[in-house]
């Protein structure tokens, strides 16, 4: 396994939305709410055809996928509830997923065969500009940034 790089939080980011995920059933609501929040901003995250249906290249879809993966990891490996926050810092959108397990560090599972799970952080690293994590006094946070 390979560790995810630790980095400081994004100071001065403007919070756009916050969601609590108690269990796996909350993941669908999270994806829908995040897509809507990003699409309301306009710009590259909004579907170009105005249909409201995300194209696979849309920032809103990439954020929704990464949020679902990070929240799933936090539910499975951390201590729920999971808090997911979407913020804006300049020309970046920052997604932050936190849980209450302060001991564990996020790890890339590069040895697990495809089809057996364990790809959440790898997907985050693929779809986001940057990915990192940090701890505060109450939670472990994994974050990813995207173009705004």
ABEGO torsion letter per residue (X at the ends): XBBBBBBBBBBGBBBABBBBBABAAAAAAAAAAAAAAAAAAEEAABBAAGAGBBBAABAAAAAAAAAAAAAAAAAAABBOBBBBBBBBBEABBBBBBBBABAABBBBBBAABBBGAEGAAAAAAAAABABBBBBBBAABBBBBBBBBX
